[in-house]
Amino acid sequence: MQDIIIIAVVLVIVVCAGFYVYKSKKSGKKCIGCPDGCNCNKKQCDKNK
């Protein structure tokens, strides 16, 4: 029973993270989670990684 609960919690976290990425990309954000607050261009964000 504990395994099912753990799997369900992990699955909910993964689905929520995927939905956040999908929603952010659909709204036009270039750098999801960028520390510059998406005020840089994509090339600068890629250099920081």
PDB file with SEQRES, HELIX, SHEET and CRYST1 records, atoms N, CA, C and O in Angstrom:
SEQRES   1 A   49  MET GLN ASP ILE ILE ILE ILE ALA VAL VAL LEU VAL ILE          
SEQRES   2 A   49  VAL VAL CYS ALA GLY PHE TYR VAL TYR LYS SER LYS LYS          
SEQRES   3 A   49  SER GLY LYS LYS CYS ILE GLY CYS PRO ASP GLY CYS ASN          
SEQRES   4 A   49  CYS ASN LYS LYS GLN CYS ASP LYS ASN LYS                      
HELIX    1 AA1 GLN A    2  LYS A   26  1                                  25    
HELIX    2 AA2 LYS A   42  ASN A   48  1                                   7    
CRYST1    1.000    1.000    1.000  90.00  90.00  90.00 P 1           1          
ATOM      1  N   MET A   1       0.815  -1.198   0.000  1.00  0.00           N  
ATOM      2  CA  MET A   1       0.000   0.000   0.000  1.00  0.00           C  
ATOM      3  C   MET A   1       0.857   1.258   0.000  1.00  0.00           C  
ATOM      4  O   MET A   1       0.520   2.244  -0.657  1.00  0.00           O  
ATOM      5  N   GLN A   2       1.969   1.226   0.740  1.00  0.00           N  
ATOM      6  CA  GLN A   2       2.855   2.384   0.797  1.00  0.00           C  
ATOM      7  C   GLN A   2       3.482   2.666  -0.562  1.00  0.00           C  
ATOM      8  O   GLN A   2       3.683   3.824  -0.929  1.00  0.00           O  
ATOM      9  N   ASP A   3       3.791   1.607  -1.311  1.00  0.00           N  
ATOM     10  CA  ASP A   3       4.389   1.782  -2.631  1.00  0.00           C  
ATOM     11  C   ASP A   3       3.439   2.509  -3.575  1.00  0.00           C  
ATOM     12  O   ASP A   3       3.865   3.352  -4.365  1.00  0.00           O  
ATOM     13  N   ILE A   4       2.172   2.187  -3.492  1.00  0.00           N  
ATOM     14  CA  ILE A   4       1.182   2.832  -4.360  1.00  0.00           C  
ATOM     15  C   ILE A   4       1.074   4.320  -4.030  1.00  0.00           C  
ATOM     16  O   ILE A   4       0.954   5.148  -4.933  1.00  0.00           O  
ATOM     17  N   ILE A   5       1.114   4.661  -2.752  1.00  0.00           N  
ATOM     18  CA  ILE A   5       1.033   6.065  -2.343  1.00  0.00           C  
ATOM     19  C   ILE A   5       2.254   6.836  -2.819  1.00  0.00           C  
ATOM     20  O   ILE A   5       2.129   7.951  -3.325  1.00  0.00           O  
ATOM     21  N   ILE A   6       3.428   6.249  -2.661  1.00  0.00           N  
ATOM     22  CA  ILE A   6       4.665   6.900  -3.092  1.00  0.00           C  
ATOM     23  C   ILE A   6       4.660   7.099  -4.605  1.00  0.00           C  
ATOM     24  O   ILE A   6       5.027   8.172  -5.085  1.00  0.00           O  
ATOM     25  N   ILE A   7       4.254   6.095  -5.352  1.00  0.00           N  
ATOM     26  CA  ILE A   7       4.192   6.198  -6.806  1.00  0.00           C  
ATOM     27  C   ILE A   7       3.182   7.269  -7.216  1.00  0.00           C  
ATOM     28  O   ILE A   7       3.445   8.034  -8.143  1.00  0.00           O  
ATOM     29  N   ALA A   8       2.048   7.335  -6.551  1.00  0.00           N  
ATOM     30  CA  ALA A   8       1.026   8.333  -6.860  1.00  0.00           C  
ATOM     31  C   ALA A   8       1.545   9.749  -6.596  1.00  0.00           C  
ATOM     32  O   ALA A   8       1.303  10.650  -7.399  1.00  0.00           O  
ATOM     33  N   VAL A   9       2.245   9.956  -5.496  1.00  0.00           N  
ATOM     34  CA  VAL A   9       2.784  11.278  -5.175  1.00  0.00           C  
ATOM     35  C   VAL A   9       3.827  11.697  -6.207  1.00  0.00           C  
ATOM     36  O   VAL A   9       3.812  12.835  -6.678  1.00  0.00           O  
ATOM     37  N   VAL A  10       4.725  10.792  -6.558  1.00  0.00           N  
ATOM     38  CA  VAL A  10       5.743  11.098  -7.564  1.00  0.00           C  
ATOM     39  C   VAL A  10       5.085  11.388  -8.910  1.00  0.00           C  
ATOM     40  O   VAL A  10       5.500  12.311  -9.612  1.00  0.00           O  
ATOM     41  N   LEU A  11       4.091  10.631  -9.269  1.00  0.00           N  
ATOM     42  CA  LEU A  11       3.382  10.840 -10.529  1.00  0.00           C  
ATOM     43  C   LEU A  11       2.694  12.203 -10.552  1.00  0.00           C  
ATOM     44  O   LEU A  11       2.720  12.886 -11.575  1.00  0.00           O  
ATOM     45  N   VAL A  12       2.086  12.605  -9.453  1.00  0.00           N  
ATOM     46  CA  VAL A  12       1.431  13.916  -9.383  1.00  0.00           C  
ATOM     47  C   VAL A  12       2.469  15.026  -9.540  1.00  0.00           C  
ATOM     48  O   VAL A  12       2.215  16.008 -10.237  1.00  0.00           O  
ATOM     49  N   ILE A  13       3.622  14.887  -8.910  1.00  0.00           N  
ATOM     50  CA  ILE A  13       4.680  15.893  -9.029  1.00  0.00           C  
ATOM     51  C   ILE A  13       5.162  16.001 -10.467  1.00  0.00           C  
ATOM     52  O   ILE A  13       5.334  17.109 -10.976  1.00  0.00           O  
ATOM     53  N   VAL A  14       5.381  14.883 -11.126  1.00  0.00           N  
ATOM     54  CA  VAL A  14       5.855  14.884 -12.515  1.00  0.00           C  
ATOM     55  C   VAL A  14       4.805  15.490 -13.446  1.00  0.00           C  
ATOM     56  O   VAL A  14       5.150  16.263 -14.339  1.00  0.00           O  
ATOM     57  N   VAL A  15       3.550  15.156 -13.252  1.00  0.00           N  
ATOM     58  CA  VAL A  15       2.480  15.701 -14.098  1.00  0.00           C  
ATOM     59  C   VAL A  15       2.368  17.208 -13.885  1.00  0.00           C  
ATOM     60  O   VAL A  15       2.205  17.950 -14.853  1.00  0.00           O  
ATOM     61  N   CYS A  16       2.450  17.669 -12.660  1.00  0.00           N  
ATOM     62  CA  CYS A  16       2.376  19.108 -12.391  1.00  0.00           C  
ATOM     63  C   CYS A  16       3.553  19.860 -13.017  1.00  0.00           C  
ATOM     64  O   CYS A  16       3.374  20.946 -13.568  1.00  0.00           O  
ATOM     65  N   ALA A  17       4.743  19.290 -12.935  1.00  0.00           N  
ATOM     66  CA  ALA A  17       5.912  19.917 -13.544  1.00  0.00           C  
ATOM     67  C   ALA A  17       5.764  19.971 -15.066  1.00  0.00           C  
ATOM     68  O   ALA A  17       6.090  20.983 -15.688  1.00  0.00           O  
ATOM     69  N   GLY A  18       5.281  18.899 -15.656  1.00  0.00           N  
ATOM     70  CA  GLY A  18       5.056  18.877 -17.100  1.00  0.00           C  
ATOM     71  C   GLY A  18       4.017  19.889 -17.527  1.00  0.00           C  
ATOM     72  O   GLY A  18       4.178  20.543 -18.557  1.00  0.00           O  
ATOM     73  N   PHE A  19       2.956  20.028 -16.754  1.00  0.00           N  
ATOM     74  CA  PHE A  19       1.917  21.005 -17.070  1.00  0.00           C  
ATOM     75  C   PHE A  19       2.463  22.426 -16.963  1.00  0.00           C  
ATOM     76  O   PHE A  19       2.110  23.287 -17.769  1.00  0.00           O  
ATOM     77  N   TYR A  20       3.322  22.680 -15.974  1.00  0.00           N  
ATOM     78  CA  TYR A  20       3.932  24.001 -15.822  1.00  0.00           C  
ATOM     79  C   TYR A  20       4.799  24.338 -17.035  1.00  0.00           C  
ATOM     80  O   TYR A  20       4.737  25.456 -17.547  1.00  0.00           O  
ATOM     81  N   VAL A  21       5.596  23.395 -17.489  1.00  0.00           N  
ATOM     82  CA  VAL A  21       6.439  23.611 -18.660  1.00  0.00           C  
ATOM     83  C   VAL A  21       5.579  23.850 -19.899  1.00  0.00           C  
ATOM     84  O   VAL A  21       5.852  24.765 -20.676  1.00  0.00           O  
ATOM     85  N   TYR A  22       4.555  23.044 -20.086  1.00  0.00           N  
ATOM     86  CA  TYR A  22       3.659  23.192 -21.230  1.00  0.00           C  
ATOM     87  C   TYR A  22       2.985  24.561 -21.220  1.00  0.00           C  
ATOM     88  O   TYR A  22       2.927  25.235 -22.248  1.00  0.00           O  
ATOM     89  N   LYS A  23       2.476  24.973 -20.056  1.00  0.00           N  
ATOM     90  CA  LYS A  23       1.780  26.247 -19.940  1.00  0.00           C  
ATOM     91  C   LYS A  23       2.738  27.415 -20.183  1.00  0.00           C  
ATOM     92  O   LYS A  23       2.364  28.398 -20.822  1.00  0.00           O  
ATOM     93  N   SER A  24       3.960  27.314 -19.681  1.00  0.00           N  
ATOM     94  CA  SER A  24       4.943  28.381 -19.860  1.00  0.00           C  
ATOM     95  C   SER A  24       5.362  28.505 -21.323  1.00  0.00           C  
ATOM     96  O   SER A  24       5.466  29.613 -21.849  1.00  0.00           O  
ATOM     97  N   LYS A  25       5.600  27.381 -21.974  1.00  0.00           N  
ATOM     98  CA  LYS A  25       5.980  27.416 -23.387  1.00  0.00           C  
ATOM     99  C   LYS A  25       4.839  27.938 -24.245  1.00  0.00           C  
ATOM    100  O   LYS A  25       5.076  28.664 -25.212  1.00  0.00           O  
ATOM    101  N   LYS A  26       3.611  27.582 -23.909  1.00  0.00           N  
ATOM    102  CA  LYS A  26       2.459  28.032 -24.678  1.00  0.00           C  
ATOM    103  C   LYS A  26       2.262  29.544 -24.534  1.00  0.00           C  
ATOM    104  O   LYS A  26       1.788  30.194 -25.466  1.00  0.00           O  
ATOM    105  N   SER A  27       2.618  30.105 -23.385  1.00  0.00           N  
ATOM    106  CA  SER A  27       2.476  31.541 -23.187  1.00  0.00           C  
ATOM    107  C   SER A  27       3.618  32.326 -23.820  1.00  0.00           C  
ATOM    108  O   SER A  27       3.578  33.556 -23.845  1.00  0.00           O  
ATOM    109  N   GLY A  28       4.642  31.631 -24.336  1.00  0.00           N  
ATOM    110  CA  GLY A  28       5.711  32.296 -25.075  1.00  0.00           C  
ATOM    111  C   GLY A  28       6.986  32.541 -24.311  1.00  0.00           C  
ATOM    112  O   GLY A  28       7.862  33.243 -24.815  1.00  0.00           O  
ATOM    113  N   LYS A  29       7.133  32.003 -23.133  1.00  0.00           N  
ATOM    114  CA  LYS A  29       8.371  32.188 -22.385  1.00  0.00           C  
ATOM    115  C   LYS A  29       9.489  31.418 -23.060  1.00  0.00           C  
ATOM    116  O   LYS A  29       9.311  30.268 -23.461  1.00  0.00           O  
ATOM    117  N   LYS A  30      10.658  32.067 -23.184  1.00  0.00           N  
ATOM    118  CA  LYS A  30      11.793  31.415 -23.824  1.00  0.00           C  
ATOM    119  C   LYS A  30      12.595  30.584 -22.827  1.00  0.00           C  
ATOM    120  O   LYS A  30      12.984  29.450 -23.107  1.00  0.00           O  
ATOM    121  N   CYS A  31      12.829  31.172 -21.666  1.00  0.00           N  
ATOM    122  CA  CYS A  31      13.659  30.513 -20.656  1.00  0.00           C  
ATOM    123  C   CYS A  31      12.803  30.223 -19.422  1.00  0.00           C  
ATOM    124  O   CYS A  31      12.552  31.122 -18.619  1.00  0.00           O  
ATOM    125  N   ILE A  32      12.369  29.015 -19.270  1.00  0.00           N  
ATOM    126  CA  ILE A  32      11.550  28.661 -18.124  1.00  0.00           C  
ATOM    127  C   ILE A  32      12.467  28.509 -16.910  1.00  0.00           C  
ATOM    128  O   ILE A  32      13.412  27.721 -16.929  1.00  0.00           O  
ATOM    129  N   GLY A  33      12.182  29.262 -15.871  1.00  0.00           N  
ATOM    130  CA  GLY A  33      12.981  29.201 -14.665  1.00  0.00           C  
ATOM    131  C   GLY A  33      14.294  29.938 -14.761  1.00  0.00           C  
ATOM    132  O   GLY A  33      15.201  29.689 -13.967  1.00  0.00           O  
ATOM    133  N   CYS A  34      14.415  30.844 -15.719  1.00  0.00           N  
ATOM    134  CA  CYS A  34      15.649  31.603 -15.916  1.00  0.00           C  
ATOM    135  C   CYS A  34      15.847  32.561 -14.736  1.00  0.00           C  
ATOM    136  O   CYS A  34      14.892  33.223 -14.329  1.00  0.00           O  
ATOM    137  N   PRO A  35      17.053  32.652 -14.180  1.00  0.00           N  
ATOM    138  CA  PRO A  35      17.275  33.547 -13.054  1.00  0.00           C  
ATOM    139  C   PRO A  35      17.175  35.022 -13.428  1.00  0.00           C  
ATOM    140  O   PRO A  35      17.030  35.870 -12.548  1.00  0.00           O  
ATOM    141  N   ASP A  36      17.249  35.340 -14.713  1.00  0.00           N  
ATOM    142  CA  ASP A  36      17.137  36.726 -15.163  1.00  0.00           C  
ATOM    143  C   ASP A  36      15.693  37.136 -15.374  1.00  0.00           C  
ATOM    144  O   ASP A  36      15.438  38.241 -15.852  1.00  0.00           O  
ATOM    145  N   GLY A  37      14.760  36.299 -15.041  1.00  0.00           N  
ATOM    146  CA  GLY A  37      13.354  36.620 -15.181  1.00  0.00           C  
ATOM    147  C   GLY A  37      12.905  36.731 -16.620  1.00  0.00           C  
ATOM    148  O   GLY A  37      11.986  37.492 -16.923  1.00  0.00           O  
ATOM    149  N   CYS A  38      13.525  35.996 -17.500  1.00  0.00           N  
ATOM    150  CA  CYS A  38      13.196  35.976 -18.933  1.00  0.00           C  
ATOM    151  C   CYS A  38      13.412  37.333 -19.577  1.00  0.00           C  
ATOM    152  O   CYS A  38      12.720  37.677 -20.535  1.00  0.00           O  
ATOM    153  N   ASN A  39      14.362  38.111 -19.069  1.00  0.00           N  
ATOM    154  CA  ASN A  39      14.694  39.399 -19.670  1.00  0.00           C  
ATOM    155  C   ASN A  39      15.918  39.310 -20.561  1.00  0.00           C  
ATOM    156  O   ASN A  39      16.407  40.335 -21.037  1.00  0.00           O  
ATOM    157  N   CYS A  40      16.412  38.137 -20.791  1.00  0.00           N  
ATOM    158  CA  CYS A  40      17.572  37.965 -21.663  1.00  0.00           C  
ATOM    159  C   CYS A  40      17.118  37.260 -22.937  1.00  0.00           C  
ATOM    160  O   CYS A  40      15.994  36.764 -23.013  1.00  0.00           O  
ATOM    161  N   ASN A  41      17.997  37.219 -23.934  1.00  0.00           N  
ATOM    162  CA  ASN A  41      17.634  36.440 -25.119  1.00  0.00           C  
ATOM    163  C   ASN A  41      18.095  34.999 -24.929  1.00  0.00           C  
ATOM    164  O   ASN A  41      18.864  34.712 -24.012  1.00  0.00           O  
ATOM    165  N   LYS A  42      17.645  34.115 -25.763  1.00  0.00           N  
ATOM    166  CA  LYS A  42      17.881  32.680 -25.581  1.00  0.00           C  
ATOM    167  C   LYS A  42      19.369  32.346 -25.593  1.00  0.00           C  
ATOM    168  O   LYS A  42      19.793  31.465 -24.845  1.00  0.00           O  
ATOM    169  N   LYS A  43      20.169  33.010 -26.406  1.00  0.00           N  
ATOM    170  CA  LYS A  43      21.599  32.708 -26.477  1.00  0.00           C  
ATOM    171  C   LYS A  43      22.291  32.985 -25.150  1.00  0.00           C  
ATOM    172  O   LYS A  43      23.161  32.219 -24.736  1.00  0.00           O  
ATOM    173  N   GLN A  44      21.915  34.072 -24.477  1.00  0.00           N  
ATOM    174  CA  GLN A  44      22.528  34.367 -23.177  1.00  0.00           C  
ATOM    175  C   GLN A  44      22.124  33.338 -22.143  1.00  0.00           C  
ATOM    176  O   GLN A  44      22.939  32.954 -21.304  1.00  0.00           O  
ATOM    177  N   CYS A  45      20.880  32.885 -22.187  1.00  0.00           N  
ATOM    178  CA  CYS A  45      20.432  31.879 -21.234  1.00  0.00           C  
ATOM    179  C   CYS A  45      21.168  30.564 -21.443  1.00  0.00           C  
ATOM    180  O   CYS A  45      21.508  29.877 -20.480  1.00  0.00           O  
ATOM    181  N   ASP A  46      21.417  30.212 -22.715  1.00  0.00           N  
ATOM    182  CA  ASP A  46      22.115  28.960 -22.997  1.00  0.00           C  
ATOM    183  C   ASP A  46      23.566  29.016 -22.531  1.00  0.00           C  
ATOM    184  O   ASP A  46      24.111  27.995 -22.110  1.00  0.00           O  
ATOM    185  N   LYS A  47      24.203  30.182 -22.596  1.00  0.00           N  
ATOM    186  CA  LYS A  47      25.589  30.321 -22.157  1.00  0.00           C  
ATOM    187  C   LYS A  47      25.706  30.159 -20.640  1.00  0.00           C  
ATOM    188  O   LYS A  47      26.722  29.671 -20.145  1.00  0.00           O  
ATOM    189  N   ASN A  48      24.674  30.563 -19.908  1.00  0.00           N  
ATOM    190  CA  ASN A  48      24.709  30.487 -18.442  1.00  0.00           C  
ATOM    191  C   ASN A  48      24.562  29.085 -17.915  1.00  0.00           C  
ATOM    192  O   ASN A  48      24.869  28.833 -16.750  1.00  0.00           O  
ATOM    193  N   LYS A  49      24.101  28.163 -18.737  1.00  0.00           N  
ATOM    194  CA  LYS A  49      23.851  26.800 -18.256  1.00  0.00           C  
ATOM    195  C   LYS A  49      25.098  25.982 -18.240  1.00  0.00           C  
ATOM    196  O   LYS A  49      25.064  24.811 -17.863  1.00  0.00           O  
TER     197      LYS A  49                                                      
END                                                                             
